[in-house]
Amino acid sequence: MKITKLTTWRVPPRWMFLKIETDEGIVGWGEPVIEGRARTVEAAVHELSGYLIGQDPRNINDLWQMMYRAGFYRGGPILMSAIAGIDQALWDIKGKALGVPVYELLGGLVREKMKTYSWVGGDRPADVIADIRRLREAGFDTFKLNGTEELGLLDSAAKVDDAVGRIAEIRAAFGNEIEFGIDFHGRVSAPMARVLLRALEPYRPLFVEEPVLPEQAEHYPLLAAQTAIPLAAGERMYSRYDFKRVFAAGGIAIIQPDLSHAGGISECFRIAAMAEAHDVALAPHCPLGPVALAACLQVDFVSHNAVLQEQSMGIHYNKDAELLDYVKNRDDFRIEDGFIRPLPKPGLGVEVDEERVIAASAAHAQDWRNPVWRHADGSVAEW
Ligand SMILES: [Mg+2]
């Protein structure tokens, strides 16, 4: 079998689909993207295609190493996202060629169903109680919300009280019937993280995500020593080489690699195993589309330390399209009481609605960008 063609489509809300074709008629799908830089990743995918055309797509390990090493420069969000989507498509082809789901190729299931959680609130975390109530009725009991809006390097007691007050309201409204993670989103400086973690601790969040930016990772063990709240991070780490430094330094209880950013199924499977050796849990990042989610689930279902799966149904980013809009086998993605079953179809388990992808790509070519936030003094704030 030989790879003959790579085609990409940028689609709403902010995703990109990749189709890899072969001379035997089997096609594989991937989702290579970095949110807000889709065109840059798209260019990288097509630059990498020179390593792929004419090659046997079943040699995933060799092709992965070639894409990673052969260009001399490696790593980072753009190159590793391009590799990630290509890797997903190669696994899709291999599974379809052999007639089995990817999790069978990775050794088989370690669990019957995977726990998912749902986002509540938007960029600015107001009015989450109503959202939680609505999603409770749909069966979810685990949620995630943004912890703060813009926060200065040193900020006020009023801002801290506002952030903590919202969390207190959630616990008061639902008691221990629900669990929730709080995403600091890299908006919080190390000094303020110390303040906020201490103030949030009585409300026992399931975890605090990106308590500080990944480039401030040396603070993770210091913050972890100060708080009993499990700390999570990883959506802005792109390879096992990024993660190994975090494992070595300690402090992170839950890693959140993104299957569309961190080298795909191949690399995240390896990262998950490294995490298991450090007693660190896995909760893959996935505010993306159905191919990315399917890739996450392949790793979740073979990783003993996978505890939670993010998924983007109803997420505030999904303007103009929803997770299942581009999927034909929607029933396979049904979430019951917060759990999703292994996708039964061969390969990744997604039947992509290609006509819909092409139409959506042609009709909505605009690029998604995150907002640029500024502090009260006019300086740029972390979003
Ligand atoms: Mg996050």
Residues whose N, C-alpha, C, O or C-beta is under 5 A from the ligand:
A	BS01	MG	D183 E209
